[in-house]
Amino acid sequence: MDEIRREREEMHKELNGKGERPDGSLQITRRTFLHRSIVGGVGSAATFGFFPMVNTLDLALGQAAPFRFAWISDNHLYPKEVNTRFVDQTVRAIKEVQAMNPPVDFLMHGGDLAQLCNPVELDLGNELLKEVKVKKYFIPGEHDWYLDMGAKWTKLFGPSNWTFDHKGVRFIGLDTVSRGPDYWTAKKMTPQERMGHMATLDGSVAGAWAGVGRDQLDWMQKVLSSWDKSKPVVVFSHNPLYEYYPPWNFWVRDWREVNEVLRPYSNVTNIHGHVHQVLYNEIGKLRSIGMLATSWPWPYAPEGVPALTTCMTRTDPGDPFDGRGWGRISVGGGKVDAEYMMWRKDVLGIANVDSACGDNGNQVLTPRMADKEWPFYGGYK
């Protein structure tokens, strides 16, 4: 056994405990469907005739009264005069949510509404989302925050973390983006320069900015203290709550502490954005589902792709925008069904069971990447 695998197994043994997994009734099935969009582009809600199904993940989540909600995130809107493509794609997602029958109980927006935190971008996104006539909840993405440190976003959408109960499920919205270590003051960056660095994928300047923070960890523990440990909990976050790929901030740097807070609860699902791709992961009792973006799909990380990940099927590998969409989540009957509403041309999307990305060379397990790459790992506030 090589050293990397040995260290990873030791880390999982320490974190997960003996035989610790999500709720014992968990079942994962991969169903393949034909998706056929009758009309292209954005049209009226009445004209949408589509079969919006790709590799549904069925997750046991305890009994709850059945309901559905929709997830839209990672729109990355520019002002209309700069880019209309992302605006059109956001409008399409909104119309498809509006066309759902029966309607969803609420809409969850998972962050990165804007591209550069421009007030024009945030106002535009807010106006577009007003078309959805159901209750809406919001958490921020880094693209919504680092021009003015969240001032405009908070004015539009309120507190960046919150909790509510709905039909037997406790929902928690976490802010995973606002606690980046202050690297910009010493470098005398302007707000625009800071935002520009935060808008990059590789994190070479901004470093390990993604985190929950001690204050939210304590708050989350308090929020859950009154909740029965067997009842379902759904945690919304922009970033994944596990170490997927730190160089792209596809994680939160205090994911171990998050896992410790959630460990006593047997039915916990994290639904997150940020990765712009189809993801599924388990760590201990926590299961995580990555959702699609309406803007563009990110590639899978060059290493560390979770073993249960189902890769996006693309119609045209040469089209960098082929593999976008939104999601709808059904809760009830002991399950959470997360359906990827992926936009594409006529295609039969095939994914082998547990195939990950169909490339064993892509499944490199690297222990504690953060400890190697980020010298201030763990230094969150």
C-alpha positions as CSV (number, residue, x, y, z in Angstrom):
1,M,0.0,0.0,0.0
2,D,1.5,3.4,-1.0
3,E,2.0,6.1,1.6
4,I,-0.8,8.4,0.2
5,R,-3.4,5.6,0.5
6,R,-2.2,4.6,4.0
7,E,-2.5,8.2,5.2
8,R,-5.9,8.7,3.7
9,E,-7.2,5.6,5.2
10,E,-5.9,6.6,8.6
11,M,-7.5,10.0,8.3
12,H,-10.8,8.5,7.3
13,K,-10.6,6.0,10.2
14,E,-10.1,8.8,12.7
15,L,-12.8,11.1,11.2
16,N,-15.5,8.5,10.4
17,G,-15.4,6.2,13.4
18,K,-15.9,2.4,13.1
19,G,-18.4,1.7,10.3
20,E,-19.8,5.2,10.3
21,R,-21.9,6.0,7.2
22,P,-25.0,8.0,6.4
23,D,-28.4,6.6,7.6
24,G,-28.5,2.9,7.1
25,S,-31.5,3.1,4.7
26,L,-29.4,5.1,2.2
27,Q,-29.7,3.9,-1.4
28,I,-28.0,5.3,-4.4
29,T,-29.4,4.5,-7.8
30,R,-28.2,5.8,-11.2
31,R,-31.0,6.1,-13.7
32,T,-30.3,7.1,-17.3
33,F,-32.9,9.0,-19.3
34,L,-33.3,10.6,-22.7
35,H,-33.4,14.3,-22.5
36,R,-35.1,16.1,-25.4
37,S,-35.7,19.8,-25.4
38,I,-38.7,20.5,-27.6
39,V,-37.7,24.2,-28.0
40,G,-34.3,25.8,-27.9
41,G,-33.3,29.0,-26.1
42,V,-35.7,30.9,-23.9
43,G,-39.4,30.9,-24.6
44,S,-42.6,31.2,-22.7
45,A,-43.2,28.9,-19.8
46,A,-46.1,27.3,-21.6
47,T,-43.9,26.1,-24.5
48,F,-41.4,24.1,-22.4
49,G,-41.9,20.4,-23.2
50,F,-38.8,18.6,-21.9
51,F,-37.8,15.5,-20.1
52,P,-35.3,17.0,-17.6
53,M,-33.7,13.9,-16.3
54,V,-30.1,12.9,-15.9
55,N,-28.6,10.4,-13.3
56,T,-30.9,11.0,-10.4
57,L,-29.4,10.3,-7.0
58,D,-31.9,8.7,-4.6
59,L,-30.9,9.5,-1.0
60,A,-32.7,8.1,2.0
61,L,-33.4,10.9,4.4
62,G,-36.0,9.8,7.0
63,Q,-39.7,10.3,6.8
64,A,-41.0,13.8,6.0
65,A,-44.1,15.2,4.4
66,P,-43.5,15.2,0.7
67,F,-42.5,18.5,-1.0
68,R,-40.2,19.9,-3.6
69,F,-37.9,22.9,-3.9
70,A,-35.7,24.2,-6.7
71,W,-32.1,25.1,-6.7
72,I,-30.5,27.8,-9.0
73,S,-27.0,29.0,-8.6
74,D,-23.7,30.2,-10.2
75,N,-25.3,32.5,-12.8
76,H,-22.3,34.8,-12.9
77,L,-24.2,37.6,-14.4
78,Y,-22.5,40.5,-16.1
79,P,-24.4,43.7,-17.1
80,K,-26.6,43.1,-20.1
81,E,-24.4,45.3,-22.4
82,V,-21.4,43.1,-21.6
83,N,-22.9,39.6,-21.8
84,T,-26.4,38.5,-22.6
85,R,-25.7,34.8,-22.7
86,F,-25.7,34.3,-18.9
87,V,-28.7,36.5,-18.6
88,D,-30.6,34.4,-21.1
89,Q,-29.6,31.2,-19.3
90,T,-30.8,32.5,-16.0
91,V,-34.1,33.5,-17.5
92,R,-34.5,30.0,-19.0
93,A,-33.9,28.4,-15.6
94,I,-36.4,30.8,-14.0
95,K,-39.1,30.0,-16.6
96,E,-38.5,26.3,-16.2
97,V,-38.9,26.6,-12.4
98,Q,-42.1,28.6,-13.0
99,A,-43.4,25.9,-15.3
100,M,-43.2,23.2,-12.6
101,N,-46.6,21.7,-11.8
102,P,-47.2,21.3,-8.9
103,P,-45.1,24.4,-8.0
104,V,-42.2,24.1,-5.7
105,D,-42.5,25.1,-2.1
106,F,-39.5,27.4,-2.3
107,L,-36.5,28.4,-4.5
108,M,-33.0,28.2,-3.1
109,H,-30.3,30.3,-4.7
110,G,-26.8,29.0,-3.9
111,G,-24.6,32.0,-4.6
112,D,-22.5,33.6,-7.4
113,L,-25.5,35.5,-8.7
114,A,-23.0,38.1,-10.0
115,Q,-19.7,37.8,-11.7
116,L,-17.7,40.8,-10.2
117,C,-20.1,41.9,-7.4
118,N,-21.0,44.9,-9.5
119,P,-24.2,46.5,-8.0
120,V,-25.7,46.5,-11.5
121,E,-25.1,42.7,-11.7
122,L,-26.7,42.0,-8.3
123,D,-29.7,44.3,-9.1
124,L,-30.2,42.5,-12.4
125,G,-30.2,39.1,-10.8
126,N,-32.6,40.3,-8.1
127,E,-35.0,41.6,-10.7
128,L,-34.8,38.4,-12.7
129,L,-35.5,36.2,-9.7
130,K,-38.5,38.3,-8.7
131,E,-40.3,36.4,-11.5
132,V,-40.3,33.3,-9.3
133,K,-43.5,33.8,-7.2
134,V,-42.5,31.5,-4.4
135,K,-40.5,32.0,-1.2
136,K,-36.8,32.5,-2.0
137,Y,-33.7,31.9,0.2
138,F,-30.2,33.1,-0.6
139,I,-26.6,32.4,0.4
140,P,-23.7,34.3,-1.0
141,G,-20.9,33.2,-3.4
142,E,-17.5,34.8,-3.4
143,H,-18.4,36.6,-6.7
144,D,-21.2,38.3,-4.8
145,W,-19.1,39.5,-1.9
146,Y,-15.5,40.8,-2.3
147,L,-16.0,44.1,-4.1
148,D,-17.8,45.7,-1.2
149,M,-17.4,42.9,1.4
150,G,-21.1,41.9,1.0
151,A,-22.7,45.3,1.6
152,K,-24.8,45.2,-1.6
153,W,-25.7,41.5,-1.3
154,T,-26.8,41.8,2.3
155,K,-28.9,44.9,1.5
156,L,-30.7,42.9,-1.2
157,F,-31.0,39.5,0.5
158,G,-30.5,39.9,4.2
159,P,-28.3,37.8,6.6
160,S,-25.8,35.5,4.9
161,N,-26.7,32.6,7.2
162,W,-30.1,31.5,8.5
163,T,-32.2,28.5,9.5
164,F,-35.9,27.4,9.2
165,D,-38.0,24.3,9.5
166,H,-40.2,23.0,6.8
167,K,-42.4,19.9,6.8
168,G,-40.2,17.9,9.2
169,V,-36.8,19.1,7.9
170,R,-34.5,21.6,9.5
171,F,-32.8,23.7,6.8
172,I,-29.5,25.6,7.5
173,G,-28.0,28.2,5.1
174,L,-24.2,28.7,5.7
175,D,-22.0,31.5,4.6
176,T,-18.8,29.8,3.3
177,V,-17.3,32.8,1.5
178,S,-17.0,35.9,3.7
179,R,-14.2,34.7,6.0
180,G,-11.2,34.8,3.7
181,P,-8.0,35.8,5.4
182,D,-7.2,39.5,4.7
183,Y,-4.4,39.3,2.2
184,W,-5.4,42.5,0.3
185,T,-4.7,45.2,2.9
186,A,-0.9,44.4,3.0
187,K,-0.9,44.3,-0.8
188,K,-2.8,47.7,-0.9
189,M,-5.3,46.3,-3.3
190,T,-8.2,48.3,-4.5
191,P,-11.7,46.7,-4.1
192,Q,-11.7,46.0,-7.8
193,E,-8.3,44.3,-7.6
194,R,-9.4,42.2,-4.6
195,M,-12.6,41.2,-6.4
196,G,-10.6,40.3,-9.5
197,H,-8.3,37.9,-7.6
198,M,-11.3,36.4,-5.8
199,A,-13.0,35.7,-9.1
200,T,-10.2,33.4,-10.3
201,L,-10.4,29.6,-10.0
202,D,-6.8,28.7,-9.0
203,G,-6.7,30.7,-5.7
204,S,-3.0,31.4,-6.2
205,V,-3.3,34.9,-4.7
206,A,-6.4,34.6,-2.5
207,G,-5.4,31.3,-1.0
208,A,-7.6,29.3,1.2
209,W,-10.5,31.7,1.5
210,A,-13.4,29.2,1.8
211,G,-14.4,28.5,5.4
212,V,-17.3,28.4,7.8
213,G,-15.6,30.0,10.8
214,R,-15.7,29.4,14.6
215,D,-18.7,31.8,15.0
216,Q,-20.8,29.8,12.5
217,L,-19.7,26.5,13.8
218,D,-20.9,27.5,17.3
219,W,-24.1,29.0,15.8
220,M,-24.8,25.8,13.8
221,Q,-24.3,23.7,17.0
222,K,-26.8,25.8,18.8
223,V,-29.3,25.7,16.0
224,L,-29.1,21.9,16.0
225,S,-29.1,21.4,19.7
226,S,-32.9,21.3,19.9
227,W,-33.3,19.0,16.9
228,D,-33.9,15.3,17.2
229,K,-30.7,13.6,16.0
230,S,-32.7,11.1,13.8
231,K,-34.7,13.8,12.0
232,P,-33.5,15.1,8.6
233,V,-31.2,18.1,8.3
234,V,-30.4,19.8,5.0
235,V,-27.4,22.2,5.0
236,F,-27.0,24.6,2.0
237,S,-23.6,26.0,1.3
238,H,-21.9,27.6,-1.7
239,N,-18.7,25.5,-1.3
240,P,-18.5,21.8,-0.6
241,L,-18.2,20.9,3.1
242,Y,-15.4,18.5,2.6
243,E,-11.9,18.5,1.1
244,Y,-12.5,17.9,-2.6
245,Y,-9.9,20.1,-4.3
246,P,-8.4,22.9,-2.1
247,P,-6.3,24.6,-4.9
248,W,-9.7,25.6,-6.5
249,N,-11.3,26.3,-3.1
250,F,-13.6,23.3,-3.8
251,W,-13.9,22.8,0.0
252,V,-14.1,24.7,3.3
253,R,-10.8,24.7,5.1
254,D,-12.5,23.9,8.4
255,W,-14.4,20.9,7.0
256,R,-13.2,18.6,9.8
257,E,-14.8,20.9,12.4
258,V,-18.0,21.0,10.3
259,N,-18.1,17.3,10.3
260,E,-17.7,17.1,14.1
261,V,-20.7,19.4,14.6
262,L,-22.8,17.3,12.2
263,R,-21.5,13.9,13.4
264,P,-24.3,13.2,16.0
265,Y,-27.1,13.6,13.4
266,S,-27.8,10.5,11.2
267,N,-29.8,12.2,8.3
268,V,-27.7,15.1,7.0
269,T,-27.5,16.2,3.4
270,N,-25.4,19.1,2.2
271,I,-26.4,20.7,-1.1
272,H,-23.8,23.0,-2.6
273,G,-22.9,25.0,-5.7
274,H,-19.6,26.5,-6.7
275,V,-18.2,23.4,-8.5
276,H,-20.5,23.8,-11.6
277,Q,-20.6,20.0,-11.9
278,V,-22.4,16.8,-10.9
279,L,-20.9,15.5,-7.6
280,Y,-21.8,13.1,-4.8
281,N,-19.7,12.5,-1.7
282,E,-19.9,10.8,1.7
283,I,-17.8,11.6,4.7
284,G,-19.0,10.0,7.9
285,K,-22.7,10.5,8.2
286,L,-22.7,13.5,5.9
287,R,-23.7,13.1,2.3
288,S,-23.0,16.0,-0.2
289,I,-24.6,16.8,-3.6
290,G,-23.0,19.2,-6.0
291,M,-25.3,21.1,-8.3
292,L,-25.1,22.6,-11.8
293,A,-24.5,26.2,-12.8
294,T,-26.6,28.1,-15.3
295,S,-23.4,29.8,-16.6
296,W,-20.8,27.2,-17.6
297,P,-19.5,23.8,-16.3
298,W,-16.2,23.6,-14.5
299,P,-14.0,20.6,-15.4
300,Y,-13.6,17.9,-12.8
301,A,-10.5,18.4,-10.6
302,P,-7.3,16.8,-11.8
303,E,-7.1,14.7,-8.6
304,G,-9.3,13.7,-5.7
305,V,-12.6,13.2,-7.5
306,P,-14.9,11.4,-5.1
307,A,-15.4,7.7,-5.9
308,L,-19.3,8.1,-6.1
309,T,-19.1,10.9,-8.5
310,T,-21.2,10.7,-11.7
311,C,-19.7,12.7,-14.5
312,M,-21.7,15.1,-16.6
313,T,-22.6,13.9,-20.1
314,R,-21.8,16.5,-22.7
315,T,-23.4,16.5,-26.1
316,D,-20.5,18.4,-27.7
317,P,-17.1,18.1,-26.0
318,G,-16.0,21.1,-28.0
319,D,-18.7,23.4,-26.5
320,P,-17.5,24.7,-23.1
321,F,-21.0,25.7,-22.2
322,D,-22.5,22.2,-22.8
323,G,-23.3,20.9,-19.4
324,R,-25.3,23.6,-17.6
325,G,-28.6,23.7,-15.8
326,W,-30.4,23.8,-12.5
327,G,-31.8,21.3,-10.1
328,R,-35.0,20.3,-8.4
329,I,-35.1,18.4,-5.1
330,S,-38.0,16.2,-3.9
331,V,-38.2,15.4,-0.2
332,G,-40.5,12.8,1.2
333,G,-41.3,9.1,1.5
334,G,-38.0,8.6,3.2
335,K,-35.9,10.0,0.3
336,V,-34.4,13.1,-1.2
337,D,-34.4,12.9,-5.0
338,A,-31.9,15.4,-6.5
339,E,-32.6,15.7,-10.3
340,Y,-30.2,17.5,-12.5
341,M,-32.2,19.6,-15.0
342,M,-29.4,19.6,-17.6
343,W,-29.7,21.6,-20.8
344,R,-28.5,19.8,-23.9
345,K,-29.4,18.7,-27.4
346,D,-30.9,15.3,-28.1
347,V,-28.6,12.8,-26.3
348,L,-28.8,9.6,-24.3
349,G,-26.7,10.3,-21.2
350,I,-25.0,7.1,-20.0
351,A,-23.0,6.7,-16.8
352,N,-21.9,3.3,-15.5
353,V,-22.6,2.5,-11.9
354,D,-19.9,4.0,-9.7
355,S,-17.9,4.8,-12.7
356,A,-16.7,8.1,-11.3
357,C,-15.2,9.8,-14.3
358,G,-14.4,6.6,-16.2
359,D,-10.7,7.4,-15.7
360,N,-9.0,5.5,-12.9
361,G,-6.0,7.7,-13.4
362,N,-8.1,10.7,-12.3
363,Q,-8.9,9.1,-8.9
364,V,-5.7,10.0,-7.1
365,L,-6.3,10.1,-3.4
366,T,-4.1,12.8,-1.9
367,P,-4.2,13.2,1.9
368,R,-4.5,16.7,3.5
369,M,-3.7,18.7,0.4
370,A,-4.4,21.8,2.4
371,D,-1.7,21.0,4.9
372,K,0.8,20.8,2.0
373,E,-0.4,23.8,-0.1
374,W,-1.8,26.4,2.3
375,P,0.7,27.6,5.0
376,F,-2.1,29.3,7.0
377,Y,-4.4,26.3,6.9
378,G,-6.8,26.3,9.9
379,G,-6.2,30.0,10.6
380,Y,-9.9,31.0,10.1
381,K,-11.7,33.4,12.4
